[in-house]
Amino acid sequence: MIKADLHVHTLYSGDSSNSLEGIIQQCLKKGINCLNICDHNTTEGARKLKAMASFEIIVSEEIETPEGEIMGLFLQETIPAGLSPEETIRQIRSQKGLVCIPHPFEIVRSSAMNARTLERIKHLVDIIEVRNAKTWPVQDVNRPLRFARDHHLLASAGSDAHTLIEIGNYYVDMPDFSGPEDFPASLKQGVIGGRGTNLPAHCYSLACRTLKKLGFIK
């Protein structure tokens, strides 16, 4: 079995301060031995970390579309932002990647995909992120899980870590896998563990993101 955090950002995301070396050390400290690295609109950090880490790194990308973010897993190249959801998914498929919708339905996150769009493209989706540690409990946090079950889609979970202390806040205990071909079968057997990010961690993450955008953190 492996312990996988399926939503982590590096400093190659514009709003994350996570160094590649720091991510490795934090994973070793917390017993995380599989990461889905899904920086915003780039695979550069994920590809570099995969070459460095002694544990499994899934090269992914959290891609901005006009109707919400879509995550492509097991990519070889960066997919440009700004394409329609359907074209974004087509490009993920052209790389033999898997399609995941991160943090769907969220009411306090502008990048979240809404119900109307997800209903339109659900037949093109493999995975729904049903637990995201950054989700504020001011909304129906179980709605993504119900959607995944109702439509027979795989369920994933991750910390959405933009700072090192957040890594592993949500994770999936799952059988090991060798690539995108057997990842779905492994994830289907997974058990989600962990907890949502607490208020101090939220504030710390927000402060780091703000300082990075202002140029005080690289």
C-alpha positions as MATLAB code, in Angstrom:
seq = 'MIKADLHVHTLYSGDSSNSLEGIIQQCLKKGINCLNICDHNTTEGARKLKAMASFEIIVSEEIETPEGEIMGLFLQETIPAGLSPEETIRQIRSQKGLVCIPHPFEIVRSSAMNARTLERIKHLVDIIEVRNAKTWPVQDVNRPLRFARDHHLLASAGSDAHTLIEIGNYYVDMPDFSGPEDFPASLKQGVIGGRGTNLPAHCYSLACRTLKKLGFIK';
ca = [
       0.000    0.000    0.000;
       1.023    3.606   -0.597;
      -0.049    6.838    1.078;
      -0.868    9.324   -1.690;
      -1.610   13.032   -1.463;
      -3.324   13.608   -4.791;
      -3.286   17.421   -4.918;
      -0.023   19.282   -4.180;
       1.538   22.445   -5.622;
       5.159   23.529   -5.965;
       6.747   26.957   -6.296;
       6.116   26.629  -10.036;
       2.522   27.542   -9.225;
       2.223   31.301   -8.960;
       0.585   31.074   -5.542;
       2.732   28.385   -3.850;
       5.983   28.661   -1.909;
       6.799   24.926   -1.821;
      10.395   24.237   -2.844;
      11.050   20.883   -4.473;
      13.572   19.909   -1.801;
      11.182   20.983    0.948;
       8.375   18.866   -0.488;
      10.575   15.771   -0.460;
      11.637   16.338    3.145;
       8.064   16.977    4.297;
       6.829   13.808    2.598;
       9.544   11.729    4.249;
       8.614   13.278    7.596;
       4.878   12.594    7.207;
       5.074    9.191    5.545;
       3.647   10.319    2.216;
       5.180    8.210   -0.563;
       3.128    9.269   -3.573;
       2.298   12.779   -4.754;
       0.139   14.123   -7.528;
       1.895   17.367   -8.428;
      -0.595   19.572  -10.239;
       0.731   23.099  -10.539;
      -1.437   25.768  -12.101;
      -1.007   25.757  -15.882;
       2.405   24.095  -15.952;
       3.994   20.663  -15.607;
       7.534   21.994  -15.187;
       7.721   21.619  -11.416;
       6.172   18.155  -11.484;
       8.628   16.921  -14.101;
      11.590   18.286  -12.138;
      10.366   16.785   -8.868;
       9.812   13.394  -10.520;
      13.484   13.365  -11.499;
      14.522   14.173   -7.914;
      12.218   12.157   -5.657;
      12.763    8.573   -4.529;
       8.997    7.990   -4.340;
       6.169    8.121   -6.879;
       5.412   11.486   -8.501;
       2.423   11.803  -10.838;
       3.073   14.574  -13.360;
      -0.151   16.537  -13.564;
      -1.493   20.022  -14.170;
      -4.397   22.033  -12.785;
      -5.559   23.758  -15.933;
      -7.638   26.927  -15.981;
     -10.587   26.966  -18.368;
     -13.270   29.648  -18.758;
     -15.642   27.342  -16.846;
     -13.462   26.150  -13.992;
     -10.297   24.173  -13.397;
      -9.643   20.693  -14.780;
      -6.811   18.462  -13.620;
      -4.926   16.309  -16.086;
      -2.998   13.386  -14.557;
      -0.030   11.522  -16.088;
       0.930   14.233  -18.562;
       4.117   14.607  -20.581;
       3.649   18.237  -21.626;
       1.953   21.385  -20.378;
      -1.544   22.068  -21.696;
      -2.313   25.768  -22.238;
      -4.839   27.564  -20.075;
      -7.931   29.245  -21.472;
      -9.267   26.445  -23.652;
     -12.824   25.163  -23.354;
     -13.389   22.262  -20.936;
     -13.977   19.914  -23.869;
     -10.801   20.947  -25.699;
      -8.784   20.781  -22.466;
      -9.998   17.228  -21.921;
      -9.232   16.346  -25.543;
      -5.644   17.484  -25.025;
      -5.358   15.483  -21.791;
      -6.601   12.391  -23.629;
      -4.125   12.998  -26.466;
      -1.367   12.441  -23.858;
      -3.167    9.325  -22.563;
      -3.846   11.169  -19.318;
      -6.713   10.913  -16.853;
      -9.261   13.666  -16.207;
     -10.081   14.838  -12.682;
     -12.305   17.698  -11.536;
     -10.763   19.343   -8.456;
     -12.885   20.933   -5.709;
     -16.144   21.000   -7.741;
     -19.204   23.036   -6.700;
     -17.299   25.210   -4.200;
     -19.056   28.473   -3.491;
     -16.057   30.391   -2.126;
     -13.527   29.468   -4.813;
     -13.843   31.226   -8.167;
     -11.821   28.548   -9.948;
     -14.244   25.758   -9.002;
     -16.361   24.161  -11.716;
     -20.097   24.681  -11.253;
     -22.842   22.096  -11.453;
     -24.051   23.092  -14.926;
     -20.659   22.644  -16.564;
     -19.869   19.438  -14.720;
     -23.221   17.975  -15.702;
     -22.412   18.765  -19.344;
     -18.987   17.091  -19.351;
     -19.450   14.340  -16.770;
     -19.240   11.622  -19.437;
     -15.692   12.832  -20.228;
     -14.456   12.707  -16.626;
     -12.619    9.892  -14.794;
     -12.202   11.245  -11.263;
     -13.929   13.659   -8.887;
     -11.933   15.173   -6.042;
     -14.297   14.470   -3.144;
     -12.068   15.704   -0.320;
      -9.945   18.854   -0.588;
      -8.355   20.095    2.614;
      -8.876   23.721    1.561;
     -12.670   23.385    1.340;
     -14.365   25.651    3.849;
     -17.143   23.872    5.813;
     -19.661   26.611    5.001;
     -21.046   24.547    2.135;
     -22.186   21.007    1.430;
     -18.796   19.266    1.658;
     -20.283   15.883    0.747;
     -21.773   17.019   -2.562;
     -18.722   15.969   -4.645;
     -18.788   12.507   -3.065;
     -22.475   12.062   -3.852;
     -21.880   13.195   -7.428;
     -19.036   10.698   -7.864;
     -21.145    7.853   -6.514;
     -24.237    8.800   -8.505;
     -22.275    8.851  -11.757;
     -19.915    5.946  -11.017;
     -16.788    8.096  -11.079;
     -13.597    7.526   -9.111;
     -13.055    9.532   -5.912;
      -9.775   11.236   -4.991;
      -8.544   13.395   -2.124;
      -5.670   15.765   -1.506;
      -4.340   18.554    0.626;
      -4.226   21.203   -2.122;
      -1.024   22.163   -0.345;
       0.443   25.532   -1.217;
       2.702   25.465    1.859;
       4.772   22.580    3.190;
       2.884   22.154    6.459;
      -0.296   21.322    4.543;
       1.076   18.277    2.721;
      -0.782   15.137    3.732;
      -3.749   16.859    5.336;
      -5.868   14.634    3.104;
      -4.470   11.492    1.512;
      -5.520    8.148    0.027;
      -4.215    4.791    1.241;
      -4.244    2.717   -1.937;
      -2.446   -0.185   -3.651;
       0.653    0.693   -5.605;
       0.330    1.264   -9.349;
       2.671    1.448  -12.315;
       0.992    4.112  -14.465;
      -2.269    5.509  -15.812;
      -3.427    2.081  -16.973;
      -3.726    0.566  -13.488;
      -4.116    3.785  -11.465;
      -7.941    3.727  -11.709;
      -8.151    0.189  -10.301;
      -5.804    1.167   -7.473;
      -7.717    4.364   -6.659;
     -10.999    2.442   -6.634;
      -9.631    0.408   -3.713;
      -8.363    3.499   -1.889;
      -9.402    4.678    1.564;
      -9.372    8.417    2.268;
      -7.743    9.643    5.467;
      -6.733   12.915    7.051;
      -8.564   16.131    7.846;
      -9.276   19.565    6.477;
      -6.884   22.455    6.966;
      -7.516   24.344   10.212;
      -7.947   28.124   10.390;
      -4.321   28.963   11.376;
      -3.018   26.876    8.470;
      -5.475   28.591    6.107;
      -4.242   31.994    7.298;
      -0.596   30.967    6.984;
      -1.188   29.673    3.451;
      -3.010   32.849    2.457;
      -0.207   35.001    3.884;
       2.445   33.037    1.960;
       0.460   33.267   -1.265;
       0.015   37.016   -0.835;
       3.709   37.560   -0.091;
       4.671   35.541   -3.166;
       2.368   37.549   -5.407;
       3.914   40.734   -4.002;
       7.411   39.440   -4.734;
       8.617   38.947   -1.158;
       8.770   35.143   -1.579;
      10.149   33.367   -4.626;
];
